């Protein structure tokens, strides 16, 4: 079970890295479109600002799981 926790922790860290790369990429690509307006800008800024703490949480949770902080101690 501890090995599974470490694998899942690595997956959480990988998800955080992917989200860190993909969310700004999608935001910039949508905002650079010719039909992007003010409401698109507000929408993507809200999405980016909300996902920053979520990404940090994914990264911390994955790090601690990979490190073994959640291992069962008997």
C-alpha positions in Angstrom: 0.0 0.0 0.0 2.9 2.3 0.7 4.3 1.7 -2.7 0.9 2.6 -4.2 0.9 5.9 -2.2 4.3 6.8 -3.6 3.2 6.1 -7.2 0.1 8.1 -6.7 2.1 10.9 -5.1 4.4 11.0 -8.2 1.2 11.2 -10.4 0.0 14.2 -8.3 3.3 15.9 -8.8 3.2 15.2 -12.5 -0.4 16.5 -12.7 0.8 19.7 -11.0 3.6 20.2 -13.5 1.3 19.6 -16.4 -1.4 22.0 -15.1 1.3 24.6 -14.5 2.3 24.3 -18.2 -1.1 23.8 -19.8 -3.3 26.4 -18.1 -1.3 29.4 -19.0 -0.8 28.0 -22.5 -4.6 27.7 -23.0 -5.2 31.1 -21.5 -2.7 32.8 -23.8 -3.9 31.0 -26.8 -7.5 32.0 -26.2 -6.6 35.6 -25.3 -4.5 36.0 -28.5 -7.5 35.0 -30.7 -8.9 37.7 -32.9 -12.4 37.5 -31.3 -11.2 37.6 -27.6 -13.0 40.3 -25.6 -12.9 41.7 -22.1 -15.1 38.9 -20.7 -12.6 36.3 -22.0 -9.8 38.1 -20.3 -11.7 38.1 -17.0 -12.7 34.5 -17.3 -9.1 33.3 -17.9 -7.7 35.4 -15.2 -10.2 33.9 -12.7 -9.4 30.4 -13.9 -5.6 31.0 -13.5 -6.0 32.6 -10.1 -8.2 29.8 -8.8 -6.0 27.0 -10.1 -2.7 28.4 -8.6 -3.5 27.3 -5.0 -4.9 24.0 -6.3 -1.7 23.3 -8.3 0.4 24.1 -5.2 -1.8 21.7 -3.2 -1.3 19.0 -5.8 2.4 19.5 -5.7 2.7 19.5 -1.9 0.4 16.5 -1.4 2.3 14.6 -4.1 5.6 15.5 -2.6 4.6 14.3 0.9 3.1 11.1 -0.5 6.2 10.4 -2.6 8.4 11.2 0.4 6.5 8.7 2.6 4.9 11.0 5.1 1.6 9.2 4.7 3.0 5.7 5.2 1.3 3.6 7.8 3.3 3.3 10.9 2.6 0.4 13.3 
